[in-house]
């Protein structure tokens, strides 16, 4: 194990924990549910100011166009907030990508809006771990890294998107653009477990809406003339579950449609998610879905329109990613808190980055837990310790051999 050099010891001392907790608490007080465009605009302005201390350009980029299917089966444009991009030394030969997100899963009307201390080191609040704490870690780590002479020889981009919690559909093209040509990437989702464990391989994720169009009729006088869209959607639901296999889960989540009980319903919208562990399973599912749709259309006399697809490809750990994990794990051991990794069924922007052929570790954020719930918590001392870890990892990426 390569021990800490004097330069690295100085680098660790340069990590300033003083502003980090205040940043997280200020940012957490702003509701940034993915659909809260006003709150995201406020947050983006705060983050632009916070990142302005780095020696690069800070810009807000408009979200890419995306659509969604509403409860009536209509495909409509969906608005998202702007994404923040920081570019430092864009002409450097070796460059890295650091990513985070400003949105949370808690909409403006959600009951979970306030923070509270659970004990002297544990803060409960919306987004404190996922991932406003992670953004504070990025800023502190890069600020310290810039004090090192090694930083001058490399460059990096930072992306803080506004739609990660809904699949990064409006930022997917931007992620791919920024990942292109990068030597490595770090993403600041919270640790997979409160003890700091990293997420290794990840399943993929895909979301679909199936709009079923049947034919209405009177439920008493002539039901035989109708084509029941709800019944067809139920058949689709059972068929989807039958497509599950080892390494592939399918979750039918919602059916919209129907109305008065004396009318054969002519419209239903079925929404579902899949989680494939391997790309080949996603491809097999796509073929099975096409066959299922054709079967239900023929048997029930309905038409079915598909919307959606795989938004997060499965993330494997290849040889270059193994080397990056090795650097992170070695650095954590040198800092006195050795960490390991586990496979995860969850997904994040690390999936998208890995699909671009860039090695990525995507749980470099704070220690915490209970994310996506009103019990979400941040272990406050991990703000400083994870910033030190990132600063050290960046230094070794800048001074070591390419992955």
N, C-alpha and C positions, 0 to 999 in steps of 0.2 A: 504494500500500500504506500503510495506516494504521500509523504507527510506534508504538513502545511509549511510553506515557505514564508520567509519574513514578509514578502509582498502580500501574501494571502492573509497573514495575520493582521497586517495593516488594513487590508480590504475589509475584513470582518469587523474591525473596530470602526470603520467608516459607516456602517449601517446605523442609521439614526432612528431609534424606535419612538422618539418623542412625539412626532406628529401622527403616528399611524392610528392609534385608537380614536383620536378626535376625528380623523378623516372618515373612518368606518362609521362612527356614530352620526356624523353629519350626513353622510351619504345614505345611511339606513333610514334617516328621518324623511327622506324623499321617496314617495311611492313610485316605483318604476316597474310595475306590472307591464308585461310586454305590450299590452294594448293601451297603456296610459301614455299617450304621445306627449302630453303637457309635462308630466313628471319626467319622462325620458329626456325632454329638451332641457329641463333644468339640470338634470344630472349630467348630461353631455357637456353643458357649459362649465360645470364644476370640474369635471374631469379634464377638459381642455386646459383649464387654468392650472390644475395640479400637475399635468404632464409638461407644462411649458418650461419647467426648469431644466429639462433635458436638452442637449445640444442638437436639436433637430426640428423639423417642421411638424406642426400639429394641424390636422384638418378634420372637418366633419363631412362625411360622405353620405349622400342620399341612399336610402334603401333601394334595392333592386325590386322590380315589379313582380308581384306574386298574386295568386288568386286563391280563393277558398270557396267551398260549396256551402251555401246556407241551408237552413231547415226546409226551404221550399224547393231545394234542388237546383237553385240558380248559382252559377259560377260568378263570383264578384271579386273585384279588386280588393286587396287587403293592404292597409297602410301599416308601415312600421317606422320607428324612429331612425334618426341618423346614426351612423356608425363612426366611431372615432379612430383615426389612423395617425400614428406617429412614425416618422421616418428619420432615422439617424444614420449618417454616413452611407447614403444609398449607393455610392460608387465603390465601396469596399469590396474586396474580392471574396471574403468570407462574411456571410451575414446570417443572422438568426431571426426567428419569429417568436414573439411572445403574444399570447392571446388571453382575453378575458371577456366578460360580458357584464353590461350594466343593468340588464333586465332581471326581474324576479318573477316567480309564479303567483305573486299576490296582487290581484287587481286593486284598483283604487277603492272599490267598495268592500274589500275583504276586512274582516274583523282584526286581523293581525297587522297592526301598524306601529306599535310602540315597542320600546326596548326595556328590558329589566335585567338586573344583575341576579344571577342564580347563586353565585358565591363570589369570592374576591377575585377569581380568575376566569369566570365564565359569564359571558354576555349573551342573553337571548334577545333576538330581534330579527326583523325581516331582512334577509339578504346579508346578514353579518358574516356568514360563512360562504354562502353561495350567491354572489361571490365578491361582495364589496370589500371583504377582508383580503381576498386575492388580489384585487386591484391595488390596494395599499401595499401589498408585498411587492408587486411589480415595480411600483414607483420607488420604493425604498431600495430594492435590489439594484435597479439600474442607476439610481443616484450614487450609490456606493461604488458600483462597477466603473462609473465614469471617473472616479478618483484614481483608478489603476492605469498605469502606462499601457497595459495590454489592451485597454478598450480602444485606443486610437487605431489599432490595426484591423478592427472588425466593425461591422455595422449591424443594425437590426431594425426591424419594423415591429410596432406594437399595434394590435387591433383590439378594440373594445367594442363589440357589437351590441345591438339592441334587441336581438331576436333569438338568442341562443336557446331560451327556454321553450320556444315553439319550433325548434328544429333548424334555426339559422337559414331558413329558406331565402330570405331577402339579402343575406350576407354571404351565401355559399360561393357565388362567383368572386366576391372580394377575397374570401379566405383562399380560394384556389390561386388567385392572382398574387397574393402576398406570399403564399407558400412556395411559389415557383422559384427554384434555384437556391432555396435556403439550405444551410448546412445542418441545421437542427431546429427544433421548435420546443417551446415550453408553454403549457397551458395551465391556467391558475384556478381550476376547479378545486374545491376543498379535498382534503385527503379522503381516501376511500373508507378509512376507519378513523375514529377519534385519536388513536395512538400514532397517526401519521402515515399509516400504510398507504402505498401508492396503488393506483389501478394499473394493471398491466394490459393484457389483451381485453378487448371489448367486443360485445355483440354489436351487430348493426341494428338499424331501426328504419321502418317504413310506415307511412300512414296513408290510408286510402279512404275515400268516400265513394260509395256505390249508390248512384241514384237510380231507383227502380220506378219505372213508369208503367202502370197498369191501365185499367179501364174501370171507371166508376159505374155503379148500378144500384138499384134499390135492393136493400138487404132482405126484404120480404117478398116483393113482387117478382123480381127477376134476377136473383143473385147469380144465376148461371151465366148471365150475359156479362158479368163483370170479370175483371182480372185483378185479384187482390194483391196489391203491392206489399202489404205488411206480411202476408203469408210467404210471398216470394223472398222478402228480406229475411224472414225466419229460416227459410230453406238455405239461403246463402250463409247465414250465421252458423248453422249446423255443419254445412259443407266446409266452411273455413276452419272450424275446429278439427275437422277430420283431416285437414292438410298438415296438422302439427306432426312433428317427428323429433327425434333426438337432435338437439341443437337448433330447433326452430320452434318458437312459441308464437301463437296467434291469439290476439285479444280483441274480439268484437266488443266495442265499448258503448255504442249508442245507436238507437234507431229512432229517427224522426219521421213523422207522418201520421196519416189517419185523421179522423175527426169524429163526426156524428156516428153513433153506433148503428144507425139504420142505413148507412151508405157503405158500399164496398169501396175501400180506399184505393185510390189510383196513384198514390205517390208515397214513397218511403225513401229515406236516406240512411244507409248503414255506414257507420264509421268504425274502422278497426286499425290495429297496429300489429306489426310483426317484428320479431327480434331474431334474426338469423345469426348464428355464430360463425358461419362461413359464407363466402360469396356464392358458392355452388348451391347452397341451400336457398338463398334468395332467388337464384335463377330457376331452381326447380319449383319454388313457390309460384313464381310468375307464370310458369307454364300451367301449373295446377289451377291457378286462379282463372286463367282464360278458359280452361275446360269447364270449370264450375259455372262460370257465367253463361257459357253457351248452353249448358245443361238446364240451368234454372230458367233461362229465357224460353227454351223449347217446351219445358214441362209446365210452365205457368203462364205462357202467353204474354210475357212482359218484355220490355226492353230495359237494358241496364247500361248506364254510362259510368265509366271509371274516371276518377280524378285522384292524383297522388302518385306515390311510388317510394322508392328507397331514398331517404334523405341523408342517412348516416351509414356508409358502407361498414361492414365488419372491420375491426382493427386488429390485425395480427401483430405479433412482436417479431420483426425480422432481425437479421444480423446487425444492421446498423442501429436499430432501436435497442437491441441488447447492449451494445456498447454505451449508448446514452444512459440507459438504466444503470449500467455499471458505474458510470461517472457519478450519477446522483446518489447511488447507494454508498459508494466509497466516501463521497463528501459528507453524507449524513453521519457515517461512522466516525469520521475525523472530528465532527462537531459534537460527538458524544451522544448522539441519538440515532443509532442505526435503524434504518427502515427497510421493510421488505415490500413485496407487492402481491396482489391477488388479481385474478380475472374478475371482470365486472360485466353484469348484464345491462348496466347503464350506458348511456351514450353522451357524447359531447363534441365540441369542435375538434378534439383530438382525432376523432374518426375521420373527419373531412381532411385534416392535414395529412394523416397517415396515407389516405387514399391518393394523395399527390406524390407519394414516394419519399416523404420527408420524415426522418425519425423524430418521434415526439414523446415526451412524458407529460401527461395531461392532468396530474393531480398535484401540482406544485404549490397550491394555495394553502390556506390555513388549516390547522387542525380544528375540527368541529364535528357537528353531526345533526341528525334529525332534520336535514334539509327538506324543503318542499312541505314543511309543516309549521304550525305555530309554535312548535318546540325547538325550532332551529337555534343552534347555539355556536358560539365562537369561543375557543380556548385562547384567551387574550395573549398570553406569553408567546404563543406560536406566531404572532405577527412578526416579531423580531427574529425568532429562530428560523422561520421559513424564508425571510428576506436574506438572512446570512447564507442559508443553503443555496438560494438562487444566485447570489453574488459570487459565491465560490464556484458553483457549476459553470456560470458564464465565464469566469476567469480561466477555468481549465479547458473549456471549449475554445476559448480564444488563443490559448497558448499551446494546446496539445495538437496531436496529429488529427487530420480529418477523420470523421467516423467512417 
